Amino acid sequence: MTALVLALIAGAVVGLALGALGGGGSVLAVPALIYLLGFSPSAATTASLIIVAATSATALYVHARDGHVAWKAGSLFAAAGIIPAYLAGAAAGRVPDAVLTVAFAVIAALAAVRMFRPSASRPPERIRPGTAGGAGAGLGAVTGFLGVGGGFLAVPALVSVLGLTMRRAVGTSLLVITVNSLAALTGRTGTGGGLDWALIGPFTGAAILGAWDGKRLSSKVSGNSLQKVFAGVLLAVAVFMLIDVIV
């Protein structure tokens, strides 16, 4: 199977997850770029930000059109994450590939465990700017350092901290992901040497198309069922990456 075909398939899967779950798809983008397309961990995390930013922006438009984005809450989270995403993105280029891989695998495993226990929405409470800002800053740092959108963390945070329904949390997380990814990319300016745009382009295009299908899928299939299936795949990928580094 050629690298181009693999890029198209992987991109479609990433987009499908982003559109359906509002996050998590970017966690698959990095290992796909490393193990299927031969990117280094550093180049893969940078390329992932490009793919995720474009795909999330597309999915955000679809969710916003349906009224499933809490703009004020999402803007607060996103604004808090801009500087951490920028600084972490700049620092990531100076970290050894093995350290990046291990850190990514650990975060992916934690995300998988978290997805097995999806948050239940709760009645809205008084928003505490400090709590929301701290959560947003943490999400930005994860995005910048590991090249993931952070939606797998943003969705439960938006549910538990702001009391959003799961559907609105999914849509709002895409706003946070888009802003954080762009900030992290700015921080990585000049560190993207070796990126294979002939593969990144098709990967991104397939992911964008997949995001549209993912949004439709989310309205037909139980969100919890989708999340648990994806969590199982993600956990297996995390274990594989850890074994690969250790062995």
Number of C-alpha atoms within 10 A of each C-alpha: 5 8 13 16 13 18 25 20 17 26 32 25 22 30 36 29 27 33 34 28 30 35 28 30 32 31 31 22 27 27 25 22 25 17 13 14 19 14 19 17 24 28 22 27 33 29 26 28 30 20 29 31 25 18 31 32 18 20 29 27 17 19 22 17 10 10 13 19 24 18 15 10 20 25 16 15 32 29 17 24 30 24 19 25 34 25 19 22 31 21 14 23 22 10 12 11 16 15 13 18 24 18 14 25 25 16 19 25 20 17 21 26 16 17 24 16 13 16 17 12 18 14 10 13 11 8 12 10 13 10 14 20 17 14 20 29 22 18 29 35 24 23 31 35 28 29 35 35 36 32 32 27 22 28 28 24 22 28 23 19 18 22 20 25 19 22 21 20 28 29 32 30 31 35 28 32 33 25 23 36 32 22 26 35 26 16 23 23 14 10 17 16 10 11 16 15 10 11 18 22 18 21 28 26 18 23 34 27 19 26 31 21 19 24 22 15 18 19 11 8 11 10 16 16 11 16 21 18 13 19 23 15 12 24 20 13 20 25 14 13 20 18 12 12 13 8 6
